[in-house]
Amino acid sequence: MDARELDNALGKKIIEFVEDKKMPFGIKKRKIEYLIKQGANIEAKNELDRTALMVSCISGDKEVAELLLSKGAFVEATDFNDVTPLMWASVYGHKDVVELLLNKGANVWAVDNCGQNALKYAMDNWHKDVIEVLEKSKKANSYIPKEDVDKGFFSKLFDRLR
């Protein structure tokens, strides 16, 4: 096994720790930090082509997402469908993780292979609180006509569809 393969193997171990719902955060944090110090590739991907950050966004584990971002995880990583961590957090309605990713510079308007963005995912899955966060984001508002932002366009659309 060469150095690159070892780094990726260690990176996949990070993903396993992130996926372990029974492991307390303190232990998980120490293990992840240790692996990173050993040279683990924080951008390694699992069999579903997802990074540790994506997995933490899917599960809504904000503490782990913060840790990974503080260690250099790429906020705009994509899987084989070009789905980003922000899109995954939006799909599952993890408002606190969405806010974290936005504060770390996630691109609200990045689109996947099907042309969907985080706001579309939140709307498709009826996550009103996430819709409101994305709507209020300065990045989102720069692409929405001001009169629609002032009216809370997407929140009102969501209410009408309910």
Backbone bond lengths (Angstrom), bond angles and torsions (degrees), N, CA, C in turn:
res aa  C-N    CA-C-N  psi(-1)  N-CA   C-N-CA  omega(-1)  CA-C   N-CA-C  phi
1 M - - - 1.457 - - 1.534 107.46 -
2 D 1.335 116.24 124.07 1.460 118.87 178.64 1.536 110.06 -83.18
3 A 1.331 116.71 176.09 1.469 122.13 -174.84 1.527 112.06 -60.69
4 R 1.323 116.10 -40.32 1.477 119.66 -178.98 1.532 110.81 -65.55
5 E 1.313 116.23 -42.63 1.474 120.01 178.47 1.523 110.86 -63.86
6 L 1.338 115.96 -38.66 1.459 120.20 178.10 1.529 110.45 -64.82
7 D 1.329 117.34 -44.74 1.469 121.43 178.36 1.519 110.77 -58.88
8 N 1.328 117.19 -41.62 1.465 120.92 178.86 1.527 111.61 -69.50
9 A 1.325 117.08 -38.04 1.467 120.53 177.61 1.523 110.29 -63.27
10 L 1.333 116.59 -42.66 1.463 120.57 177.12 1.530 110.41 -65.52
11 G 1.321 116.25 -37.79 1.468 120.58 177.32 1.518 111.71 -63.03
12 K 1.311 116.70 -38.94 1.475 120.38 177.13 1.522 110.77 -66.98
13 K 1.319 116.61 -29.67 1.471 120.72 176.10 1.532 109.24 -66.36
14 I 1.337 117.22 -37.49 1.470 120.64 175.78 1.523 109.10 -58.22
15 I 1.334 116.43 -45.06 1.468 120.16 179.58 1.526 110.46 -59.59
16 E 1.319 116.81 -41.78 1.471 119.71 177.88 1.527 110.95 -59.83
17 F 1.332 117.54 -41.54 1.462 120.51 178.75 1.529 110.44 -65.30
18 V 1.328 116.73 -41.14 1.467 120.50 179.28 1.525 110.16 -62.45
19 E 1.326 117.09 -38.99 1.471 121.39 -179.05 1.526 113.41 -71.93
20 D 1.325 117.77 -19.02 1.464 122.02 -176.65 1.530 109.93 -75.53
21 K 1.336 115.73 101.87 1.459 120.97 -176.85 1.523 113.32 -75.19
22 K 1.324 117.37 -17.52 1.468 121.03 -178.02 1.530 112.44 -87.56
23 M 1.321 117.00 -18.89 1.461 120.26 -177.21 1.531 109.99 -75.60
24 P 1.334 118.09 125.50 1.474 120.42 177.74 1.528 110.47 -61.60
25 F 1.340 115.67 149.65 1.455 120.40 -175.87 1.522 112.48 -57.73
26 G 1.319 117.98 -42.08 1.465 120.29 -178.29 1.518 112.84 -57.46
27 I 1.316 116.35 -42.91 1.467 121.01 178.67 1.527 109.91 -69.91
28 K 1.319 115.60 -43.85 1.464 120.46 178.82 1.535 110.19 -57.95
29 K 1.330 115.40 -44.60 1.466 120.69 -178.98 1.536 110.55 -60.42
30 R 1.315 116.74 -47.91 1.465 119.87 -179.73 1.527 111.74 -61.12
31 K 1.319 116.73 -41.90 1.465 120.12 -179.44 1.532 111.11 -66.42
32 I 1.318 116.18 -43.39 1.470 120.13 179.38 1.523 110.16 -63.57
33 E 1.323 116.90 -46.40 1.471 120.08 179.65 1.533 111.24 -61.39
34 Y 1.323 116.67 -40.02 1.464 120.47 178.56 1.537 110.60 -61.54
35 L 1.330 116.05 -46.14 1.468 119.50 -179.12 1.525 111.52 -63.93
36 I 1.317 116.37 -38.09 1.470 119.66 178.69 1.530 109.43 -64.38
37 K 1.322 116.77 -42.33 1.475 120.54 177.63 1.531 111.20 -62.07
38 Q 1.324 116.41 -29.86 1.462 121.13 179.31 1.529 112.03 -81.27
39 G 1.329 116.90 -0.62 1.461 120.40 176.45 1.511 115.16 100.15
40 A 1.331 117.55 14.26 1.465 120.11 179.46 1.524 110.97 -58.42
41 N 1.307 115.50 140.35 1.458 121.80 175.95 1.529 108.05 -79.67
42 I 1.325 116.38 106.42 1.462 121.26 -177.17 1.537 111.59 -66.59
43 E 1.330 115.95 -15.99 1.470 120.92 179.03 1.533 112.64 -99.38
44 A 1.334 116.90 9.69 1.473 119.66 176.80 1.525 108.88 -58.35
45 K 1.330 115.39 152.37 1.471 120.19 -177.39 1.518 110.59 -120.46
46 N 1.327 115.07 149.19 1.466 120.60 177.23 1.525 110.03 -85.41
47 E 1.322 115.94 -171.84 1.468 120.84 -177.61 1.533 112.72 -65.64
48 L 1.346 117.15 -16.91 1.462 121.20 176.44 1.528 111.93 -96.07
49 D 1.338 115.98 9.43 1.465 123.59 178.28 1.524 112.03 66.71
50 R 1.338 115.87 34.10 1.463 120.73 -179.53 1.523 110.22 -114.42
51 T 1.332 115.30 141.24 1.458 121.52 176.36 1.530 109.37 -82.96
52 A 1.333 115.65 170.20 1.467 120.63 176.69 1.529 110.39 -59.94
53 L 1.332 117.23 -38.44 1.475 120.06 178.64 1.522 110.25 -62.35
54 M 1.318 117.74 -43.66 1.477 120.35 178.50 1.526 110.43 -60.41
55 V 1.322 116.78 -43.90 1.462 120.91 -178.88 1.529 110.10 -62.46
56 S 1.328 117.39 -40.87 1.467 119.51 178.56 1.529 111.14 -67.57
57 C 1.320 117.40 -32.03 1.471 120.91 177.93 1.531 111.18 -72.12
58 I 1.300 117.37 -35.36 1.463 121.98 177.40 1.526 109.91 -65.05
59 S 1.328 116.37 -42.94 1.470 120.28 -177.16 1.522 112.36 -83.41
60 G 1.336 117.28 -11.62 1.462 120.47 179.49 1.516 113.61 79.22
61 D 1.310 117.10 22.91 1.456 122.04 -177.93 1.527 109.78 -86.67
62 K 1.330 115.20 87.96 1.465 121.03 -175.79 1.527 112.07 -63.57
63 E 1.326 117.63 -40.18 1.467 120.21 -179.13 1.519 111.51 -60.22
64 V 1.317 116.02 -43.64 1.469 119.53 179.57 1.527 109.85 -68.68
65 A 1.324 117.21 -41.19 1.469 120.16 178.08 1.527 110.18 -59.51
66 E 1.329 117.53 -43.57 1.473 120.97 177.68 1.524 111.13 -60.78
67 L 1.323 115.71 -44.49 1.463 120.37 179.09 1.528 110.67 -59.64
68 L 1.329 116.27 -49.32 1.468 120.38 -177.95 1.527 111.38 -62.32
69 L 1.327 116.38 -42.29 1.464 119.66 178.57 1.533 110.77 -64.32
70 S 1.330 116.86 -38.56 1.470 120.16 179.18 1.529 111.44 -67.07
71 K 1.320 116.67 -22.11 1.467 121.52 179.72 1.528 112.40 -95.87
72 G 1.341 115.98 5.36 1.464 119.48 174.05 1.514 116.76 103.69
73 A 1.334 118.19 11.28 1.468 119.26 177.27 1.531 109.20 -60.72
74 F 1.313 115.80 140.85 1.472 122.38 -177.01 1.525 109.62 -80.45
75 V 1.332 115.69 116.12 1.456 121.74 -175.99 1.535 112.40 -65.44
76 E 1.330 117.22 -21.14 1.467 121.63 -178.66 1.535 113.20 -106.81
77 A 1.328 117.32 21.08 1.471 119.77 177.38 1.530 108.91 -58.16
78 T 1.330 116.14 150.85 1.466 120.29 178.99 1.521 110.34 -130.49
79 D 1.330 114.83 153.48 1.463 119.75 173.92 1.521 108.75 -95.36
80 F 1.322 117.66 -168.29 1.464 120.48 -175.76 1.529 113.38 -65.47
81 N 1.327 117.10 -16.20 1.472 121.13 175.77 1.520 112.35 -102.11
82 D 1.318 116.99 11.55 1.464 123.94 -177.49 1.527 113.01 63.17
83 V 1.329 117.11 26.56 1.465 121.29 176.37 1.526 107.86 -83.55
84 T 1.330 116.33 131.42 1.463 123.08 -177.24 1.534 111.18 -96.73
85 P 1.331 117.35 166.99 1.465 119.45 174.95 1.537 112.87 -55.70
86 L 1.338 117.32 -39.69 1.469 120.20 178.59 1.530 111.13 -61.84
87 M 1.300 117.08 -40.48 1.468 120.09 178.07 1.526 110.54 -64.02
88 W 1.349 117.04 -42.56 1.467 119.62 179.49 1.525 111.03 -62.90
89 A 1.318 117.35 -43.82 1.466 120.13 178.88 1.531 110.28 -63.34
90 S 1.325 116.80 -35.69 1.470 121.25 179.09 1.523 112.04 -70.21
91 V 1.322 117.44 -39.34 1.466 121.93 177.95 1.529 110.08 -56.11
92 Y 1.331 115.74 -44.62 1.463 120.55 -174.10 1.532 113.85 -93.54
93 G 1.322 117.09 0.94 1.460 120.25 174.19 1.515 115.36 73.85
94 H 1.325 117.64 31.07 1.461 120.89 -179.45 1.535 109.97 -90.24
95 K 1.325 114.46 83.76 1.468 121.63 -174.61 1.527 112.32 -55.68
96 D 1.331 117.84 -45.49 1.462 119.81 -177.44 1.526 111.97 -64.44
97 V 1.310 116.78 -34.69 1.468 120.71 177.92 1.535 109.51 -72.35
98 V 1.321 117.22 -39.53 1.474 121.36 176.25 1.528 109.20 -58.40
99 E 1.324 116.98 -46.79 1.469 120.74 179.34 1.526 111.22 -60.60
100 L 1.325 116.82 -43.75 1.460 121.38 178.04 1.530 110.68 -58.17
101 L 1.323 116.54 -49.74 1.466 121.03 -177.77 1.529 111.30 -62.73
102 L 1.314 117.07 -40.53 1.468 120.14 177.73 1.526 110.42 -62.83
103 N 1.333 116.13 -41.77 1.465 120.07 178.72 1.524 112.15 -65.68
104 K 1.323 116.79 -22.89 1.471 121.58 178.34 1.529 112.10 -94.15
105 G 1.334 116.66 7.00 1.460 120.38 173.36 1.515 116.76 96.59
106 A 1.334 117.55 15.73 1.472 119.37 178.73 1.533 110.19 -60.18
107 N 1.311 115.46 142.13 1.463 122.84 -178.97 1.529 109.89 -85.31
108 V 1.323 116.00 109.78 1.465 121.94 -179.08 1.523 111.35 -60.17
109 W 1.317 116.63 -33.44 1.461 120.11 -171.79 1.520 114.12 -100.30
110 A 1.318 117.73 11.34 1.474 119.28 172.49 1.530 107.38 -61.41
111 V 1.324 117.00 142.76 1.463 120.63 -179.93 1.522 110.36 -120.56
112 D 1.316 114.80 149.75 1.464 120.70 178.41 1.525 110.19 -88.74
113 N 1.317 116.86 -172.37 1.470 121.46 -178.43 1.526 113.31 -63.22
114 C 1.327 116.98 -19.29 1.467 121.00 179.47 1.525 111.99 -98.20
115 G 1.327 117.30 3.91 1.457 121.16 178.84 1.523 114.19 82.13
116 Q 1.330 118.19 12.85 1.461 120.83 -179.97 1.525 110.41 -94.69
117 N 1.337 115.76 147.62 1.461 120.87 174.44 1.528 109.24 -117.38
118 A 1.329 116.07 -179.62 1.469 121.03 -176.26 1.526 111.80 -58.37
119 L 1.318 117.32 -41.09 1.466 120.61 -179.89 1.528 110.97 -62.87
120 K 1.300 117.43 -41.49 1.465 121.30 177.97 1.527 110.92 -63.25
121 Y 1.338 116.52 -42.19 1.464 119.94 177.63 1.529 111.27 -61.67
122 A 1.325 116.42 -43.40 1.467 119.88 179.59 1.523 110.51 -63.36
123 M 1.333 116.58 -41.29 1.472 120.45 179.35 1.525 110.91 -66.55
124 D 1.314 117.38 -43.55 1.470 120.87 -179.51 1.521 112.67 -61.45
125 N 1.341 115.89 -26.83 1.461 120.25 -176.69 1.527 113.26 -108.01
126 W 1.319 116.33 12.48 1.466 122.91 172.09 1.528 113.35 60.34
127 H 1.317 116.81 42.08 1.462 120.84 179.35 1.530 109.07 -102.11
128 K 1.322 115.47 81.87 1.458 121.08 -174.50 1.528 112.60 -58.37
129 D 1.332 117.57 -41.86 1.458 119.46 -178.60 1.532 111.63 -63.54
130 V 1.323 117.39 -35.99 1.468 121.01 177.11 1.528 109.55 -71.48
131 I 1.318 116.95 -40.00 1.472 120.72 176.88 1.522 109.50 -56.09
132 E 1.327 116.14 -46.01 1.462 120.34 -178.94 1.525 112.13 -63.14
133 V 1.336 117.31 -40.20 1.467 120.70 178.37 1.524 110.26 -64.06
134 L 1.320 116.49 -46.09 1.468 120.14 -179.94 1.526 110.80 -65.63
135 E 1.311 115.58 -37.58 1.461 120.93 179.49 1.522 111.62 -64.07
136 K 1.318 115.98 -38.13 1.467 120.85 -177.84 1.524 112.68 -80.72
137 S 1.287 116.59 -15.49 1.460 120.17 -179.07 1.525 109.80 -58.90
138 K 1.296 116.12 135.52 1.468 120.07 178.60 1.515 110.60 -57.95
139 K 1.329 115.70 -36.63 1.457 119.24 -179.34 1.521 110.35 -65.30
140 A 1.300 116.56 -42.29 1.460 120.12 -179.67 1.519 109.75 -67.30
141 N 1.328 115.94 -43.90 1.459 120.27 -175.82 1.519 112.69 -64.31
142 S 1.322 117.22 -25.56 1.458 118.59 179.95 1.528 111.68 -69.86
143 Y 1.328 117.51 -13.48 1.457 121.11 -179.58 1.517 112.95 -110.88
144 I 1.329 116.50 -1.57 1.457 120.72 -179.99 1.519 107.05 -109.08
145 P 1.325 118.54 133.14 1.462 119.41 178.37 1.529 110.81 -53.23
146 K 1.342 116.31 138.30 1.460 121.50 -174.57 1.518 112.47 -53.85
147 E 1.301 117.66 -40.24 1.472 119.18 -178.46 1.532 111.60 -64.01
148 D 1.340 117.14 -31.06 1.466 120.12 177.04 1.522 111.40 -74.22
149 V 1.340 116.83 -36.16 1.462 120.41 177.14 1.516 109.45 -64.16
150 D 1.334 116.47 -46.23 1.458 121.09 -178.91 1.529 111.66 -59.41
151 K 1.295 117.16 -32.90 1.466 121.79 -178.82 1.526 112.64 -86.48
152 G 1.342 118.56 -5.88 1.457 120.49 -175.04 1.519 109.49 66.02
153 F 1.307 115.98 48.19 1.467 123.65 -171.26 1.523 114.06 -46.41
154 F 1.343 117.03 -55.17 1.463 118.80 -174.10 1.521 111.87 -71.24
155 S 1.331 117.47 -35.76 1.465 119.58 177.35 1.515 110.16 -63.78
156 K 1.327 116.54 -41.50 1.471 119.27 179.12 1.528 111.36 -68.49
157 L 1.314 117.16 -37.61 1.449 120.68 176.28 1.526 109.30 -61.49
158 F 1.302 116.13 -44.84 1.465 121.02 178.25 1.526 110.24 -57.82
159 D 1.338 116.95 -46.80 1.468 120.29 179.67 1.517 111.90 -60.27
160 R 1.317 116.69 -39.08 1.479 120.41 -179.95 1.529 111.28 -67.41
161 L 1.329 116.76 -33.51 1.463 120.32 -177.36 1.527 112.35 -77.55
162 R 1.297 116.38 -20.04 1.471 119.81 -178.18 1.482 112.03 -71.46
